[in-house]
Amino acid sequence: MAPIPGSGLAKGLAVTLRTMTRKSVTKQYPDVQPALPPRTRGVIGLFEENCTVCMLCARECPDWCIYIDSHKETIPAAAPGGRERSRNVLDRFAIDFSLCMYCGICIEVCPFDALFWSPEFEYAETDIHELTHERDKLREWMWTVPAPPALDPAAEEPKEIVAARKTAEKLAAAQSEPQEGES
């Protein structure tokens, strides 16, 4: 059966009439900031004090968009007769956001909690070369990282905290016993 001529036009006009009576949902973006969901993935912030230059984030990045440079520094012995130690010192930490696909692998593999998601999303540039952000800019974004969600009160305590509490209680009990016997 052939469609009635003009039925498509009538359907289009019906949709137009239905939507004309609804309230507009246009977002006034530059003037009104959007309400972002918690833990939004915007950019990656760097907490430099926790970075040990282990390079796991750069090695695991599928896009190879993390650039890290470092040098070794010798630390003198802590006690006389001790040996000197060496540690890595971060010289450069940069992320090229023109290559980054925001997968979050770098954040997940960081064993020292040096990388975090920031909900900041307004970092557009007119030149693609300016999308490589150095550690100073990444450090600034740490101020926008939201606090972690509160633990569920019904959840059991992490095993590390339970073990630490038991050890502390044993030490406190061991220290209090000799004091009672001396009296």
PABANU-810521 format. One record per residue (C-alpha): residue number from 1; residue in one letter; chain; x, y, z. Coordinates in pm, whole numbers, plus 50000, padded with zeros to 5 digits. Example, Ala and Ser with C-alpha at 12.3 -4.5 7.8 and 13.67 -1.06 7.14 Angstrom:
# PABANU-810521
site seq:1, type:a, mol:A, xx:51230, yy:49550, zz:50780
site seq:2, type:s, mol:A, xx:51367, yy:49894, zz:50714
END
This chain:
# PABANU-810521
site seq:1, type:m, mol:A, xx:50000, yy:50000, zz:50000
site seq:2, type:a, mol:A, xx:50144, yy:50339, zz:49901
site seq:3, type:p, mol:A, xx:50173, yy:50614, zz:50163
site seq:4, type:i, mol:A, xx:49929, yy:50900, zz:50139
site seq:5, type:p, mol:A, xx:50088, yy:51203, zz:49970
site seq:6, type:g, mol:A, xx:50182, yy:51466, zz:50228
site seq:7, type:s, mol:A, xx:50164, yy:51228, zz:50528
site seq:8, type:g, mol:A, xx:50535, yy:51285, zz:50603
site seq:9, type:l, mol:A, xx:50475, yy:51661, zz:50612
site seq:10, type:a, mol:A, xx:50180, yy:51614, zz:50846
site seq:11, type:k, mol:A, xx:50389, yy:51396, zz:51082
site seq:12, type:g, mol:A, xx:50665, yy:51659, zz:51084
site seq:13, type:l, mol:A, xx:50419, yy:51937, zz:51163
site seq:14, type:a, mol:A, xx:50268, yy:51725, zz:51444
site seq:15, type:v, mol:A, xx:50614, yy:51684, zz:51604
site seq:16, type:t, mol:A, xx:50674, yy:52059, zz:51571
site seq:17, type:l, mol:A, xx:50342, yy:52146, zz:51734
site seq:18, type:r, mol:A, xx:50404, yy:51902, zz:52022
site seq:19, type:t, mol:A, xx:50751, yy:52038, zz:52099
site seq:20, type:m, mol:A, xx:50648, yy:52404, zz:52069
site seq:21, type:t, mol:A, xx:50444, yy:52377, zz:52388
site seq:22, type:r, mol:A, xx:50725, yy:52222, zz:52597
site seq:23, type:k, mol:A, xx:50967, yy:52427, zz:52803
site seq:24, type:s, mol:A, xx:51310, yy:52475, zz:52649
site seq:25, type:v, mol:A, xx:51599, yy:52287, zz:52813
site seq:26, type:t, mol:A, xx:51879, yy:52492, zz:52662
site seq:27, type:k, mol:A, xx:52178, yy:52519, zz:52895
site seq:28, type:q, mol:A, xx:52331, yy:52865, zz:52923
site seq:29, type:y, mol:A, xx:52679, yy:52714, zz:52948
site seq:30, type:p, mol:A, xx:52932, yy:52994, zz:52963
site seq:31, type:d, mol:A, xx:52718, yy:53196, zz:53204
site seq:32, type:v, mol:A, xx:52589, yy:52904, zz:53414
site seq:33, type:q, mol:A, xx:52831, yy:52625, zz:53505
site seq:34, type:p, mol:A, xx:52688, yy:52274, zz:53466
site seq:35, type:a, mol:A, xx:52625, yy:52059, zz:53771
site seq:36, type:l, mol:A, xx:52878, yy:51780, zz:53721
site seq:37, type:p, mol:A, xx:52824, yy:51433, zz:53863
site seq:38, type:p, mol:A, xx:53057, yy:51331, zz:54145
site seq:39, type:r, mol:A, xx:53395, yy:51191, zz:54042
site seq:40, type:t, mol:A, xx:53371, yy:51341, zz:53692
site seq:41, type:r, mol:A, xx:53666, yy:51267, zz:53463
site seq:42, type:g, mol:A, xx:53802, yy:51599, zz:53349
site seq:43, type:v, mol:A, xx:54180, yy:51629, zz:53356
site seq:44, type:i, mol:A, xx:54451, yy:51454, zz:53553
site seq:45, type:g, mol:A, xx:54598, yy:51631, zz:53856
site seq:46, type:l, mol:A, xx:54946, yy:51556, zz:53992
site seq:47, type:f, mol:A, xx:55022, yy:51540, zz:54366
site seq:48, type:e, mol:A, xx:55394, yy:51584, zz:54317
site seq:49, type:e, mol:A, xx:55495, yy:51503, zz:54676
site seq:50, type:n, mol:A, xx:55375, yy:51144, zz:54632
site seq:51, type:c, mol:A, xx:55548, yy:51085, zz:54298
site seq:52, type:t, mol:A, xx:55852, yy:50858, zz:54330
site seq:53, type:v, mol:A, xx:55928, yy:50860, zz:53956
site seq:54, type:c, mol:A, xx:55855, yy:50488, zz:53930
site seq:55, type:m, mol:A, xx:55742, yy:50547, zz:53569
site seq:56, type:l, mol:A, xx:55450, yy:50299, zz:53595
site seq:57, type:c, mol:A, xx:55203, yy:50557, zz:53465
site seq:58, type:a, mol:A, xx:55414, yy:50634, zz:53157
site seq:59, type:r, mol:A, xx:55479, yy:50264, zz:53087
site seq:60, type:e, mol:A, xx:55115, yy:50161, zz:53118
site seq:61, type:c, mol:A, xx:54971, yy:50452, zz:52918
site seq:62, type:p, mol:A, xx:54835, yy:50309, zz:52591
site seq:63, type:d, mol:A, xx:54877, yy:50646, zz:52417
site seq:64, type:w, mol:A, xx:55227, yy:50724, zz:52545
site seq:65, type:c, mol:A, xx:55113, yy:51074, zz:52635
site seq:66, type:i, mol:A, xx:55294, yy:51102, zz:52971
site seq:67, type:y, mol:A, xx:55646, yy:51244, zz:52964
site seq:68, type:i, mol:A, xx:55868, yy:51205, zz:53271
site seq:69, type:d, mol:A, xx:56228, yy:51317, zz:53319
site seq:70, type:s, mol:A, xx:56424, yy:51265, zz:53640
site seq:71, type:h, mol:A, xx:56770, yy:51245, zz:53786
site seq:72, type:k, mol:A, xx:56924, yy:51053, zz:54075
site seq:73, type:e, mol:A, xx:57027, yy:51236, zz:54389
site seq:74, type:t, mol:A, xx:57252, yy:51096, zz:54662
site seq:75, type:i, mol:A, xx:57126, yy:51123, zz:55018
site seq:76, type:p, mol:A, xx:57392, yy:51115, zz:55290
site seq:77, type:a, mol:A, xx:57385, yy:50839, zz:55551
site seq:78, type:a, mol:A, xx:57129, yy:50889, zz:55826
site seq:79, type:a, mol:A, xx:57361, yy:50754, zz:56097
site seq:80, type:p, mol:A, xx:57740, yy:50746, zz:56123
site seq:81, type:g, mol:A, xx:57871, yy:50435, zz:55955
site seq:82, type:g, mol:A, xx:57556, yy:50399, zz:55747
site seq:83, type:r, mol:A, xx:57556, yy:50393, zz:55372
site seq:84, type:e, mol:A, xx:57449, yy:50663, zz:55132
site seq:85, type:r, mol:A, xx:57120, yy:50620, zz:54953
site seq:86, type:s, mol:A, xx:57004, yy:50745, zz:54616
site seq:87, type:r, mol:A, xx:56659, yy:50856, zz:54515
site seq:88, type:n, mol:A, xx:56492, yy:50973, zz:54197
site seq:89, type:v, mol:A, xx:56406, yy:51342, zz:54174
site seq:90, type:l, mol:A, xx:56131, yy:51454, zz:53937
site seq:91, type:d, mol:A, xx:56251, yy:51708, zz:53678
site seq:92, type:r, mol:A, xx:55960, yy:51701, zz:53434
site seq:93, type:f, mol:A, xx:55613, yy:51552, zz:53443
site seq:94, type:a, mol:A, xx:55391, yy:51643, zz:53149
site seq:95, type:i, mol:A, xx:55074, yy:51503, zz:52996
site seq:96, type:d, mol:A, xx:54980, yy:51568, zz:52634
site seq:97, type:f, mol:A, xx:54601, yy:51599, zz:52651
site seq:98, type:s, mol:A, xx:54579, yy:51608, zz:52271
site seq:99, type:l, mol:A, xx:54682, yy:51240, zz:52279
site seq:100, type:c, mol:A, xx:54520, yy:51134, zz:52607
site seq:101, type:m, mol:A, xx:54205, yy:50923, zz:52576
site seq:102, type:y, mol:A, xx:54109, yy:50970, zz:52944
site seq:103, type:c, mol:A, xx:54108, yy:50598, zz:53017
site seq:104, type:g, mol:A, xx:54243, yy:50644, zz:53371
site seq:105, type:i, mol:A, xx:54494, yy:50359, zz:53354
site seq:106, type:c, mol:A, xx:54771, yy:50590, zz:53478
site seq:107, type:i, mol:A, xx:54565, yy:50679, zz:53785
site seq:108, type:e, mol:A, xx:54482, yy:50316, zz:53858
site seq:109, type:v, mol:A, xx:54839, yy:50187, zz:53832
site seq:110, type:c, mol:A, xx:54999, yy:50462, zz:54043
site seq:111, type:p, mol:A, xx:55099, yy:50281, zz:54365
site seq:112, type:f, mol:A, xx:55166, yy:50605, zz:54554
site seq:113, type:d, mol:A, xx:54845, yy:50801, zz:54482
site seq:114, type:a, mol:A, xx:55019, yy:51077, zz:54289
site seq:115, type:l, mol:A, xx:54759, yy:51107, zz:54010
site seq:116, type:f, mol:A, xx:54392, yy:51200, zz:54052
site seq:117, type:w, mol:A, xx:54091, yy:51287, zz:53838
site seq:118, type:s, mol:A, xx:53997, yy:51654, zz:53849
site seq:119, type:p, mol:A, xx:53652, yy:51761, zz:53729
site seq:120, type:e, mol:A, xx:53810, yy:52060, zz:53551
site seq:121, type:f, mol:A, xx:53710, yy:52050, zz:53185
site seq:122, type:e, mol:A, xx:53768, yy:52404, zz:53057
site seq:123, type:y, mol:A, xx:54120, yy:52384, zz:52920
site seq:124, type:a, mol:A, xx:54067, yy:52428, zz:52547
site seq:125, type:e, mol:A, xx:54352, yy:52582, zz:52348
site seq:126, type:t, mol:A, xx:54372, yy:52729, zz:52000
site seq:127, type:d, mol:A, xx:54707, yy:52561, zz:51932
site seq:128, type:i, mol:A, xx:54737, yy:52183, zz:51973
site seq:129, type:h, mol:A, xx:55094, yy:52220, zz:52105
site seq:130, type:e, mol:A, xx:54961, yy:52407, zz:52408
site seq:131, type:l, mol:A, xx:54765, yy:52098, zz:52521
site seq:132, type:t, mol:A, xx:55083, yy:51948, zz:52668
site seq:133, type:h, mol:A, xx:55055, yy:52057, zz:53030
site seq:134, type:e, mol:A, xx:55361, yy:52054, zz:53254
site seq:135, type:r, mol:A, xx:55371, yy:51965, zz:53623
site seq:136, type:d, mol:A, xx:55297, yy:52321, zz:53738
site seq:137, type:k, mol:A, xx:54959, yy:52318, zz:53565
site seq:138, type:l, mol:A, xx:54891, yy:51959, zz:53674
site seq:139, type:r, mol:A, xx:54967, yy:52063, zz:54034
site seq:140, type:e, mol:A, xx:54719, yy:52353, zz:54008
site seq:141, type:w, mol:A, xx:54444, yy:52110, zz:53910
site seq:142, type:m, mol:A, xx:54495, yy:51917, zz:54236
site seq:143, type:w, mol:A, xx:54305, yy:52198, zz:54412
site seq:144, type:t, mol:A, xx:53994, yy:52104, zz:54216
site seq:145, type:v, mol:A, xx:54006, yy:51731, zz:54300
site seq:146, type:p, mol:A, xx:53704, yy:51645, zz:54517
site seq:147, type:a, mol:A, xx:53748, yy:51471, zz:54850
site seq:148, type:p, mol:A, xx:53704, yy:51095, zz:54834
site seq:149, type:p, mol:A, xx:53355, yy:50967, zz:54915
site seq:150, type:a, mol:A, xx:53290, yy:50882, zz:55278
site seq:151, type:l, mol:A, xx:53322, yy:50521, zz:55378
site seq:152, type:d, mol:A, xx:53001, yy:50327, zz:55426
site seq:153, type:p, mol:A, xx:52939, yy:50308, zz:55803
site seq:154, type:a, mol:A, xx:52816, yy:49949, zz:55765
site seq:155, type:a, mol:A, xx:53131, yy:49838, zz:55580
site seq:156, type:e, mol:A, xx:53397, yy:49640, zz:55762
site seq:157, type:e, mol:A, xx:53725, yy:49812, zz:55841
site seq:158, type:p, mol:A, xx:54015, yy:49758, zz:55601
site seq:159, type:k, mol:A, xx:54245, yy:49476, zz:55711
site seq:160, type:e, mol:A, xx:54545, yy:49711, zz:55727
site seq:161, type:i, mol:A, xx:54375, yy:49933, zz:55985
site seq:162, type:v, mol:A, xx:54262, yy:49632, zz:56191
site seq:163, type:a, mol:A, xx:54616, yy:49489, zz:56190
site seq:164, type:a, mol:A, xx:54767, yy:49825, zz:56287
site seq:165, type:r, mol:A, xx:54518, yy:49866, zz:56573
site seq:166, type:k, mol:A, xx:54596, yy:49516, zz:56709
site seq:167, type:t, mol:A, xx:54969, yy:49587, zz:56696
site seq:168, type:a, mol:A, xx:54923, yy:49919, zz:56874
site seq:169, type:e, mol:A, xx:54709, yy:49754, zz:57143
site seq:170, type:k, mol:A, xx:54972, yy:49483, zz:57198
site seq:171, type:l, mol:A, xx:55246, yy:49745, zz:57231
site seq:172, type:a, mol:A, xx:55038, yy:49949, zz:57472
site seq:173, type:a, mol:A, xx:54963, yy:49638, zz:57682
site seq:174, type:a, mol:A, xx:55331, yy:49536, zz:57683
site seq:175, type:q, mol:A, xx:55438, yy:49884, zz:57798
site seq:176, type:s, mol:A, xx:55178, yy:49904, zz:58074
site seq:177, type:e, mol:A, xx:55266, yy:49562, zz:58231
site seq:178, type:p, mol:A, xx:55627, yy:49645, zz:58343
site seq:179, type:q, mol:A, xx:55512, yy:49974, zz:58494
site seq:180, type:e, mol:A, xx:55259, yy:49795, zz:58715
site seq:181, type:g, mol:A, xx:55518, yy:49538, zz:58833
site seq:182, type:e, mol:A, xx:55776, yy:49806, zz:58927
site seq:183, type:s, mol:A, xx:55547, yy:49977, zz:59177
END
